[in-house]
């Protein structure tokens, strides 16, 4: 069908070249061949059904009204043209950048059709904000001649597959492992060896061997329940510390806060292997003229640790999930509706700050039961670590998966009762739970010649 999940639906263009680009782009849409799928010359296939065609045609008036009401422009419109069967033609409209941040704008919606919204930007920072404004994060692309611009943009673009100077569709098994996040998926990459882990559950023997140990609560933490009152909650900010420094501060934290128990293997891993896990470029299948690799620099944002009573004790699963979130670079927010349940984690936070964690990267929130439930309904939350008993977890499930009308993420929930969670010694997999893995496909061909030449190999080949 002429509907493709990875097809481009939004184009962000530098305002300095927008006029020239739009003239060429709108002209190109006039020549696009729309027709039957089995005809060789067809470039846009029919939609999957007549209902889909009617759905899209009924939206046309609303799309054009938004353009008119907010000072946009229609650059090409062949949507309702005379085409066979369920086919529709391309529609290209331009909107002001302010509309990109409005939830009800068609810029933010997945129309699943040959409709492209164009928005101009003034600088690269604005370009990244515009790119990340939608709740979808499947594919994206960069067309640029400056390597500095490519490096800057790719650091902040939130999408599962990122294509550089090549079409942003056409992922191949093993070469461009495919999968998005936010509302475009939960992260696993189809066509990659790690994909199978999304479907694995430990056997009962493995579960018994890696069962979370219970660790005594720090001294001076009250066992008496004390209900919290609502306070102004401030979300933690992204962690800007490099992976090597994150590993060192977490090792200092574990070493100094021995109330939690001893984790010498984890301390060693954090200082020797964490940086390599995140900084590496995980190679995918190599093909001529393209760099293909997985990137691990983008952490999940707005991670919540929900602290509930767990026999007034810590459990190693929760502790390691907290460490893994910080190791990944996530901003962490520890919340509870009980001051006594929050108290041991407040002590842990103090030790983290003393170890070097910026105070802006971890926030504690003491809220009323009603306030906590409202907070858990926030669409910004991308992951939740639950600390509490199984009975308590079952009571809080409706609030951990709130069914928000306009969510921004498909949440990952980490808790001690899930057989699919990593074992206590699976440090890399535990950290990767808090990383949005992106597959890069970088074109290194120009006019049929590779841009990167291995001169050392060429010299060896010379007679």
URVENLIN-V875313 format. One record per pair of residues at least 4 apart in sequence whose ideal C-beta (glycine too) atoms are under 7 Angstrom apart, sorted by sequence separation. I is the first residue (numbers start at 0). J is the second residue. D is the distance in Angstrom with one decimal. If there is no record, write none. Layout:
I_J_D / I_J_D
This chain:
12_16_6.5 / 13_17_6.8 / 16_20_5.4 / 17_21_5.9 / 18_22_6.6 / 19_23_6.6 / 20_24_5.8 / 21_25_5.9 / 22_26_6.3 / 23_27_6.3 / 24_28_6.9 / 27_31_7.0 / 34_38_5.2 / 47_51_5.3 / 49_53_6.3 / 50_54_6.3 / 51_55_6.5 / 52_56_6.2 / 53_57_6.1 / 54_58_6.8 / 58_62_5.8 / 59_63_6.3 / 60_64_6.2 / 61_65_6.7 / 62_66_6.8 / 63_67_6.4 / 64_68_5.9 / 65_69_6.1 / 82_86_3.6 / 94_98_4.4 / 110_114_4.8 / 121_125_5.5 / 123_127_6.6 / 124_128_6.7 / 125_129_6.2 / 126_130_6.2 / 127_131_6.2 / 128_132_6.5 / 145_149_6.7 / 146_150_6.2 / 147_151_6.3 / 148_152_6.1 / 149_153_6.0 / 150_154_6.8 / 152_156_5.9 / 162_166_6.7 / 171_175_5.7 / 179_183_3.2 / 180_184_5.9 / 190_194_7.0 / 195_199_6.4 / 201_205_3.9 / 202_206_7.0 / 203_207_6.4 / 204_208_6.4 / 205_209_6.2 / 206_210_6.5 / 216_220_4.8 / 221_225_6.8 / 240_244_4.6 / 241_245_7.0 / 242_246_6.4 / 243_247_6.7 / 244_248_6.3 / 245_249_6.3 / 246_250_6.3 / 247_251_6.5 / 248_252_6.4 / 249_253_6.5 / 250_254_6.1 / 251_255_6.0 / 252_256_5.8 / 257_261_6.5 / 262_266_6.0 / 263_267_6.3 / 264_268_6.3 / 265_269_6.2 / 266_270_6.7 / 267_271_5.9 / 268_272_5.0 / 269_273_5.1 / 272_276_6.1 / 273_277_6.6 / 274_278_5.5 / 275_279_5.7 / 313_317_6.6 / 315_319_5.9 / 316_320_6.4 / 317_321_6.4 / 318_322_6.5 / 319_323_6.1 / 320_324_6.4 / 321_325_6.7 / 322_326_6.0 / 323_327_6.3 / 325_329_6.8 / 337_341_6.6 / 338_342_6.3 / 341_345_5.9 / 342_346_6.9 / 343_347_6.6 / 344_348_6.4 / 345_349_6.7 / 346_350_6.8 / 347_351_6.4 / 348_352_6.4 / 349_353_6.4 / 350_354_6.3 / 352_356_5.6 / 356_360_5.7 / 366_370_3.6 / 367_371_6.9 / 368_372_6.5 / 369_373_6.5 / 370_374_6.3 / 371_375_6.4 / 372_376_6.9 / 387_391_3.8 / 388_392_6.9 / 389_393_6.5 / 390_394_6.8 / 391_395_6.4 / 392_396_6.7 / 395_399_5.7 / 396_400_6.3 / 421_425_3.5 / 425_429_5.7 / 426_430_6.5 / 427_431_6.2 / 430_434_6.7 / 444_448_6.6 / 453_457_6.5 / 454_458_6.3 / 455_459_6.8 / 456_460_6.5 / 457_461_6.9 / 12_17_4.9 / 36_41_6.3 / 46_51_4.2 / 66_71_3.7 / 82_87_6.6 / 99_104_6.9 / 102_107_5.8 / 105_110_6.9 / 120_125_4.4 / 143_148_4.6 / 156_161_6.1 / 162_167_4.3 / 170_175_4.0 / 179_184_4.4 / 180_185_6.9 / 188_193_6.5 / 189_194_5.6 / 201_206_5.1 / 240_245_5.2 / 268_273_6.8 / 286_291_6.7 / 309_314_6.0 / 313_318_6.0 / 324_329_4.4 / 335_340_4.5 / 351_356_4.3 / 356_361_6.1 / 366_371_4.4 / 387_392_5.8 / 444_449_5.8 / 445_450_5.5 / 452_457_6.9 / 35_41_6.1 / 46_52_5.1 / 66_72_6.7 / 82_88_6.3 / 98_104_4.5 / 101_107_7.0 / 120_126_4.4 / 143_149_5.2 / 178_184_5.0 / 180_186_5.1 / 188_194_5.5 / 285_291_6.5 / 325_331_6.2 / 335_341_4.1 / 352_358_5.7 / 443_449_5.6 / 444_450_6.7 / 34_41_4.3 / 66_73_5.8 / 99_106_5.0 / 170_177_4.1 / 187_194_5.1 / 284_291_6.5 / 324_331_5.3 / 385_392_5.6 / 413_420_6.6 / 421_428_4.0 / 443_450_4.4 / 12_20_5.1 / 32_40_5.0 / 36_44_4.4 / 80_88_4.5 / 98_106_5.5 / 141_149_5.6 / 153_161_6.1 / 178_186_6.3 / 283_291_4.1 / 333_341_6.9 / 366_374_6.2 / 421_429_4.6 / 443_451_5.0 / 32_41_5.5 / 36_45_6.3 / 78_87_5.4 / 120_129_5.8 / 130_139_6.4 / 178_187_5.5 / 253_262_5.3 / 283_292_5.9 / 32_42_4.8 / 33_43_4.5 / 35_45_6.9 / 63_73_6.5 / 78_88_5.6 / 106_116_4.7 / 160_170_6.0 / 178_188_4.6 / 187_197_3.9 / 282_292_5.4 / 283_293_6.5 / 321_331_6.9 / 351_361_6.3 / 385_395_7.0 / 400_410_6.8 / 31_42_5.1 / 77_88_2.8 / 105_116_6.6 / 118_129_5.9 / 141_152_5.4 / 177_188_6.4 / 178_189_5.6 / 281_292_5.8 / 333_344_4.8 / 31_43_6.0 / 77_89_5.6 / 78_90_4.5 / 94_106_5.7 / 106_118_6.8 / 141_153_6.5 / 176_188_3.4 / 177_189_4.9 / 253_265_6.5 / 254_266_6.0 / 280_292_4.0 / 281_293_3.7 / 176_189_6.6 / 177_190_5.7 / 253_266_5.3 / 348_361_5.6 / 399_412_5.6 / 75_89_6.2 / 76_90_5.2 / 149_163_5.9 / 176_190_4.6 / 280_294_6.7 / 385_399_6.9 / 75_90_6.8 / 160_175_6.0 / 176_191_3.5 / 333_348_6.8 / 348_363_6.0 / 75_91_4.2 / 250_266_4.3 / 383_399_5.4 / 74_91_4.4 / 139_156_5.3 / 160_177_6.1 / 173_190_5.5 / 304_321_6.1 / 74_92_6.7 / 172_190_3.9 / 277_295_4.9 / 345_363_5.7 / 59_78_5.4 / 73_92_5.3 / 74_93_6.2 / 99_118_5.4 / 139_158_3.9 / 159_178_5.0 / 250_269_4.6 / 276_295_6.7 / 277_296_6.4 / 344_363_6.9 / 413_432_6.4 / 59_79_6.4 / 138_158_5.8 / 159_179_3.4 / 249_269_5.0 / 250_270_5.0 / 71_92_5.9 / 72_93_4.6 / 136_157_4.9 / 137_158_6.2 / 138_159_7.0 / 158_179_6.3 / 159_180_5.8 / 411_432_6.2 / 56_78_6.9 / 71_93_5.1 / 94_116_5.9 / 96_118_5.2 / 136_158_4.7 / 137_159_5.6 / 138_160_4.6 / 139_161_5.3 / 140_162_4.4 / 141_163_5.0 / 142_164_5.8 / 302_324_4.9 / 341_363_6.4 / 392_414_5.7 / 56_79_5.8 / 71_94_4.4 / 90_113_6.9 / 96_119_6.7 / 136_159_6.2 / 137_160_6.9 / 246_269_4.0 / 247_270_5.8 / 375_398_4.5 / 71_95_6.5 / 89_113_4.4 / 90_114_4.6 / 91_115_4.9 / 92_116_5.9 / 93_117_4.5 / 94_118_5.8 / 96_120_6.4 / 157_181_6.9 / 159_183_6.5 / 246_270_5.3 / 341_365_5.7 / 375_399_6.5 / 392_416_6.4 / 69_94_6.4 / 70_95_5.9 / 87_112_6.4 / 88_113_6.9 / 107_132_6.9 / 123_148_6.4 / 127_152_6.5 / 159_184_6.5 / 376_401_4.4 / 378_403_5.0 / 66_92_4.9 / 69_95_5.9 / 87_113_6.6 / 91_117_6.6 / 107_133_5.0 / 109_135_6.0 / 126_152_6.6 / 130_156_5.4 / 131_157_4.8 / 372_398_5.1 / 375_401_6.2 / 107_134_6.9 / 140_167_3.4 / 246_273_3.9 / 302_329_4.5 / 304_331_6.4 / 306_333_6.1 / 338_365_5.7 / 376_403_5.8 / 378_405_6.2 / 381_408_4.3 / 383_410_6.1 / 385_412_6.6 / 389_416_5.4 / 66_94_6.5 / 123_151_5.5 / 127_155_4.3 / 139_167_6.2 / 245_273_6.8 / 246_274_6.2 / 302_330_6.7 / 307_335_6.8 / 378_406_4.8 / 379_407_6.1 / 380_408_6.8 / 382_410_6.1 / 385_413_6.9 / 69_98_5.7 / 123_152_6.1 / 127_156_6.4 / 138_167_4.9 / 298_327_4.5 / 300_329_6.7 / 301_330_6.1 / 302_331_5.2 / 303_332_5.3 / 304_333_4.4 / 305_334_6.0 / 306_335_4.1 / 331_360_6.9 / 378_407_4.5 / 381_410_6.4 / 382_411_4.3 / 383_412_5.2 / 384_413_4.7 / 385_414_4.1 / 62_92_6.5 / 99_129_5.0 / 138_168_6.6 / 298_328_3.8 / 299_329_5.1 / 300_330_5.9 / 302_332_6.9 / 305_335_6.9 / 313_343_6.5 / 330_360_5.9 / 331_361_4.9 / 332_362_5.0 / 333_363_5.0 / 334_364_4.1 / 335_365_6.6 / 336_366_5.7 / 380_410_6.2 / 242_273_5.6 / 243_274_4.3 / 298_329_4.4 / 301_332_6.8 / 303_334_6.1 / 325_356_6.9 / 336_367_6.1 / 382_413_6.9 / 55_87_5.8 / 100_132_5.2 / 242_274_4.5 / 308_340_5.4 / 332_364_6.4 / 334_366_6.3 / 336_368_4.5 / 52_85_4.6 / 96_129_6.2 / 99_132_4.7 / 307_340_5.8 / 51_85_6.7 / 306_340_4.8 / 52_87_6.0 / 242_277_4.3 / 306_341_5.4 / 336_371_4.4 / 49_85_5.6 / 242_278_6.1 / 48_85_6.3 / 334_371_6.2 / 306_344_5.2 / 45_84_4.7 / 46_85_4.5 / 65_104_6.6 / 45_85_4.1 / 65_105_5.8 / 304_344_7.0 / 334_374_6.4 / 45_86_4.4 / 46_87_6.4 / 217_258_4.5 / 1_43_5.0 / 137_179_3.5 / 1_44_3.6 / 62_105_5.2 / 136_179_4.9 / 0_44_5.9 / 1_45_5.6 / 2_46_5.9 / 136_180_5.0 / 0_45_6.6 / 1_46_5.7 / 2_47_6.0 / 136_181_3.9 / 214_259_5.4 / 0_46_6.0 / 29_75_6.9 / 43_89_6.8 / 135_181_6.0 / 137_183_3.8 / 214_260_4.8 / 0_47_4.1 / 28_75_4.2 / 134_181_5.5 / 135_182_5.5 / 136_183_5.1 / 137_184_7.0 / 34_82_6.7 / 35_83_5.7 / 134_182_4.7 / 135_183_4.8 / 212_260_6.9 / 25_74_4.0 / 28_77_6.8 / 33_82_5.0 / 34_83_6.0 / 35_84_6.8 / 25_75_4.4 / 382_433_6.3 / 34_86_6.4 / 58_110_6.9 / 21_74_5.5 / 33_86_5.1 / 273_326_5.6 / 259_313_6.2 / 33_88_5.0 / 55_110_6.9 / 260_315_6.8 / 55_112_4.8 / 269_326_6.7 / 31_89_5.8 / 259_318_5.5 / 324_384_6.9 / 28_89_4.6 / 28_91_5.8 / 237_300_6.6 / 321_384_6.5 / 320_384_4.5 / 25_91_5.8 / 46_112_6.9 / 24_91_6.5 / 234_301_6.1 / 317_384_6.2 / 317_386_4.1 / 43_113_5.5 / 21_93_6.9 / 314_386_7.0 / 249_322_5.5 / 249_325_6.1 / 249_326_6.0 / 303_380_5.4 / 309_386_5.8 / 301_379_4.6 / 305_383_6.0 / 309_387_5.0 / 301_380_5.3 / 302_381_6.6 / 307_386_6.3 / 308_387_6.2 / 309_388_5.7 / 245_325_6.4 / 246_326_6.7 / 301_381_5.7 / 302_382_4.7 / 303_383_4.6 / 304_384_4.4 / 305_385_5.3 / 306_386_5.1 / 307_387_3.1 / 308_388_7.0 / 245_326_5.6 / 300_381_5.6 / 305_386_6.7 / 299_381_4.3 / 302_384_6.9 / 304_386_6.5 / 245_328_6.7 / 299_382_5.0 / 308_391_6.7 / 307_391_4.6 / 1_86_6.9 / 238_325_6.9 / 222_311_4.8 / 238_328_4.8 / 305_395_6.9 / 238_329_6.9 / 256_347_6.5 / 238_330_6.2 / 237_330_5.3 / 320_413_4.8 / 236_330_5.8 / 256_350_4.2 / 216_311_5.5 / 235_330_3.9 / 255_350_5.9 / 21_117_6.6 / 216_312_5.5 / 235_331_5.7 / 9_106_6.5 / 215_312_6.0 / 216_313_6.3 / 235_332_5.2 / 214_312_6.4 / 234_332_6.2 / 252_350_5.5 / 213_312_5.1 / 214_313_4.3 / 252_351_5.2 / 255_354_6.6 / 316_415_4.1 / 214_314_6.8 / 213_314_5.6 / 214_315_6.1 / 314_415_5.7 / 8_110_6.6 / 17_119_4.6 / 252_354_4.1 / 211_314_4.6 / 212_315_4.7 / 251_354_4.1 / 327_430_5.2 / 211_315_5.0 / 251_355_6.9 / 319_423_6.3 / 326_430_5.0 / 329_433_4.8 / 10_115_5.9 / 12_117_6.4 / 14_119_4.1 / 211_316_3.9 / 8_114_6.6 / 14_120_6.6 / 248_354_4.6 / 323_429_4.2 / 327_433_3.7 / 8_115_6.2 / 9_116_5.2 / 10_117_4.7 / 11_118_5.6 / 12_119_5.6 / 13_120_6.5 / 14_121_5.9 / 176_283_6.1 / 248_355_3.9 / 323_430_4.6 / 327_434_4.9 / 7_115_6.6 / 8_116_6.9 / 175_283_6.8 / 227_335_6.5 / 248_356_5.8 / 315_423_6.0 / 2_111_5.1 / 11_120_5.7 / 174_283_5.7 / 227_336_5.3 / 320_429_6.9 / 323_432_6.5 / 324_433_4.7 / 2_112_6.6 / 173_283_6.2 / 174_284_4.6 / 226_336_6.7 / 227_337_6.1 / 319_429_6.0 / 323_433_5.9 / 173_284_4.0 / 226_337_6.3 / 227_338_5.1 / 1_113_6.8 / 174_286_5.8 / 225_337_6.4 / 224_337_5.8 / 225_338_4.3 / 225_339_5.0 / 11_126_5.4 / 224_339_5.7 / 175_291_6.2 / 223_339_6.0 / 174_291_5.2 / 176_293_6.7 / 222_339_6.8 / 11_129_5.3 / 221_339_4.7 / 11_130_6.2 / 221_342_6.3 / 220_342_4.6 / 238_360_4.4 / 220_343_4.8 / 236_359_4.4 / 235_359_6.6 / 236_360_6.4 / 235_360_5.5 / 217_343_5.3 / 235_361_5.5 / 216_343_5.0 / 235_362_4.4 / 234_362_6.5 / 217_346_4.8 / 233_362_5.6 / 302_433_6.5 / 5_137_6.0 / 232_364_4.5 / 4_137_6.1 / 5_138_4.3 / 232_366_6.8 / 299_433_4.9 / 230_365_5.9 / 298_433_5.9 / 230_366_6.9 / 298_434_5.8 / 299_435_6.2 / 229_366_5.4 / 297_434_6.7 / 227_365_3.8 / 229_367_4.9 / 297_435_4.4 / 227_366_5.6 / 228_367_5.9 / 295_434_5.3 / 157_297_6.7 / 227_367_6.2 / 297_437_6.1 / 229_370_4.2 / 295_436_6.2 / 154_296_6.8 / 232_374_6.4 / 293_436_5.6 / 294_437_4.7 / 293_437_7.0 / 293_438_5.5 / 294_439_5.6 / 292_439_5.5 / 290_439_6.9 / 291_440_5.6 / 276_427_5.5 / 289_440_5.9 / 290_441_4.1 / 289_441_6.4 / 289_442_5.9 / 290_443_5.9 / 276_430_6.4 / 288_442_6.8 / 289_443_6.3 / 283_438_6.8 / 288_443_5.9 / 288_444_3.8 / 268_426_5.0 / 7_167_5.8 / 265_426_6.2 / 288_449_5.9 / 5_167_6.7 / 6_168_5.7 / 5_168_4.3 / 3_168_6.4 / 5_170_6.8 / 211_415_4.7 / 206_418_6.1 / 209_422_3.5 / 209_423_5.2 / 201_418_5.1 / 205_422_6.8 / 200_418_4.3 / 200_419_5.1 / 199_419_6.5 / 182_406_6.7 / 185_409_5.1 / 181_407_6.0 / 185_411_7.0 / 181_408_5.4 / 182_409_6.5 / 196_428_7.0 / 188_436_6.4 / 186_435_6.4 / 186_436_6.3 / 188_438_6.3 / 180_435_4.9 / 176_438_4.9 / 175_438_5.3 / 175_440_4.9 / 134_407_4.8 / 165_440_6.4 / 161_437_5.5 / 163_439_6.9 / 160_437_7.0 / 165_442_4.0 / 157_435_6.8 / 159_437_6.1 / 160_438_4.8 / 161_439_5.3 / 162_440_4.9 / 163_441_4.2 / 164_442_4.3 / 158_437_6.7 / 159_438_6.7 / 163_442_6.2 / 102_405_5.8
